[in-house]
Amino acid sequence: MPFDPISYAKALKLKSMDVRILEDDYIELFKACDPTGLKVWTYARDLVYLGKLTWDDVAKFANDVKNTDILAHEFNENMYFTDDEIASILNSANLAVDKAASILNSTNITADRVDSIASSINITSSRIEEILDTGLLTDVDKREALLAILE
């Protein structure tokens, strides 16, 4: 079997992961939106790819537990998720449209980042329209970035 550097890197990352995160108790706390499950957040991406969580689970936790401005900062810095993964979270019905709009309107995320995330195929034009329709996206540059996606 040939050496696969990507699989090797993932294995190393999982080795550094707090193995307790993989226990079903923590994952169930996360799914139940119990704040005790917050330690799972930093590994949520890996757990989605391992089949332990779904993007809808991550979106629900973001909606019910995570602070809007902290999410905006994390999304701005690509701390835990790629643009396509962030778009999947924002597109989920488990994230309230008002919360999605508030995240994108936060001063902790730039208009360029909003544009980059909204350009993903993982967020639908109907979801972008819903976000715009809330009236919560008051930042003109961010609003224009979303409107440009719809054109």
N, C-alpha and C positions, 0 to 999 in steps of 0.2 A: 504494500500500500504506500503510495507516494506521500511525502510530507506535505501537510496542508497547514500553512501558517495561520490562516484565519481560525480554523478549528483549534489550533494550539493556543492562540491568543485568547479565545473564548474560554478554553479550559483553564488557563492561568487566572483569568478574571474570576471564574467561578470558584477556584481554589481560594482566592482572597476574600470571597464573599463569606459573610458570617453564615455558617452552615445552618444555624437555627432559622434563618429566613426561609429555607426550603421546607421547614416543617409545616405541615398542614395547618397547625394551630395559628401560626402567624399569617399565613395566607388567608385563612378564614376570617381573622380579625380585620385584615385589609379589605376583604370583600364585604364585610359587614360595616365598613366605614368606622371602625373603632379606632380612635386616635392612637391606641397602643400599636396598631399596625403601621404606624408612620415609618418605622425603620425599614419596612419593605419598599417604600417609595423609591429609594435610590437604586434598587434592583428590579423595579417593576418591568423595565424594558426586557431584561434578561428573562424574567419569569413569564412574560408574554411569549417569548420565543421558545421557552421550555414547555409551553402549554399549560402552565400553572395559573396564568391570569389571561384575561382578554383586554383589548383596548377599552371595551365598555366598563370593565372592572376598574381600570385606571382612571377613566373619566368620572365614574361615580365617586371614587375616593377624592379626586381633585375637586369635584363639586361640593361634596359634603364635609370634607376635612381641611383641605389646603386653603391657605390664605390667598386671596386674589393677587395681591402685589408680590407675594413670594413666588407664586406660579409664573407671573409675568417675568420676573427676574430670571427664574430658572429657564423659561422658554427663550428669553432673549439671549442667554448665554449658552444655549444648547447643553445645559448641565447634564441632563439625563436622557434626553430624547433628541432624535433628528427632526428636521422640519417635517418630513412625511409622517413621523410618529406623532408630533405635536398636532398636525392637521387631523390625524385620526382621532385624537382626544377631543379636539374642538368640534369635530363633526359628529361625535357621539350624542345620541339622544339622552345619555346619562349625565351629560354636562348641560346644565340649564343655559339657554341661549343668552339670558341676562348675564350669567357668570362668564360665558365666552366673550361677550361684548366688553364686560368690565376688565377682563384680562388684557384684551387687545387695546383698550383705552388707557390702561395703566401707564404712568410715566416710567415704569420699570422695563418697558419694551419699546424699541424704536420702530419708526415707520418702515424702515428697511427690513427689519425682522418680520413685521406684520406682512409686508409684501411677499417676502420669501416663503413664509408659512402658507399664506393664502394661495400661492402659486402651485402648491402641491395638488396632485390629482386626488389626494385623500380627503379633501374637503370639497363638498359639493357647492355649486352656485346657489342652490336653494338655501343652504345653511348660511352662506355669506349674506344672502338677502335677508334672512331672519335676523342675523346679527345687526345689519344696518337698520332694519325696521325697529329695533328696540329703542333707538334714539340715544342709547348710552355711549355710542362711539362718537364723542365730541371732538376728538383730535382730528383736525382737518386733513393733515398729511396721511394719517392712518385710514381715514374714511376714503380719501382719494385712492389710496393703494387698493382698497377692497373694491371700489367702484371700477377701477381699471381692469381688475380680474373679470368682472362681469361683462365688459365690452367685447 
